[in-house]
Amino acid sequence: MSRKQRKKLVHVHDHAQERYWARGGRGNLRKIVEGKLRYLLKTGVSTTSDLIVEVPVAPHLKALCTPKETGGWLCFTVLEQDWHIA
């Protein structure tokens, strides 16, 4: 009997992946963001007025995610932790 696979919560845009590697990120960005975003959603996360969630992915990096029209979340970029959304 096969285990039911959980639908992927997060889609990582190519730009986000490139920014993650360029800023020294290591590991699977989708899995990191998905795990931390699930936790944030369970504990109650606040969003910006544009429905953007900041997900910490490393001590010095954060991923910016927004809901997708088709369900789930889109990780569209990775910023330094002290950078703010313009």
N, C-alpha and C positions, 0 to 999 in steps of 0.2 A: 504494500500500500504506500503510495507516494504522499509526501507531506505537501500540504497546500502552500504555495508560495505567496508571500505577501506582495501586494502591488507596490511598485517603487513610489515612494512619496516625493522624491526630489529628482528633478532633471537638472543637470549641470550644463550650462551654456559653455561653448568652447572658450569664449572670452574669460569666463570665471576660472576655468582650468588653467589657461595660460597665465593669468594674473597670480594664481595660487603658486604655480611652479616658479614664476619670476620673482616672487617675494619670499622664496625659500620654503614653501610648504612641502610636506612629505606625506605620503600615504594616499589612500583613495578618497578624494575630496567628496564624492557623492555619499559614500558610506559615513564619513565623518559628519557631514552636514545633516544627513538623514537622522542619524542617532541623536545628535544634539538638538535638532529641530523637534523631533518627537518629544524629547524631554521638555523643551520650552513650551510646546503646545499643551502638554499635560499640566504643567505648573502655572500656566497663565502667562502669556507673553504679551507685551505691548508692541504696537506697530506705530509707524509714522503715519502721517495723514495720507500718504500714498500707498498704504498697506504693505510697507516694507518691514521685514523682520531682520534684525542684525543677529547673526549666529556666530558666536566665537568658535573658531576652528583651530586656533593655536594661541599661545600666550600673546603673540603680537599681530594676529590676523583675525579678521571677521569676514564672513560671507554675507552678502545681501541677497535676500530671497523675497519673492513676491508670489501670491497665488496665481496659478495658471488657469486660463479659461476652461480648459478641459479637465481640471481637477489636479490635485497635487500642488507642488511648489516648483518654482524656477529659481535656481541660483544663478544670478546674472553677472556678478562680479565679486572679487575678493579685495578688500582694502586693508591697509594698516590699521591697527586697533584704535589709534588716536585720530584717524581721518573721519570727517563728518560728511554726511550726504549733502551734496550741493543742491 
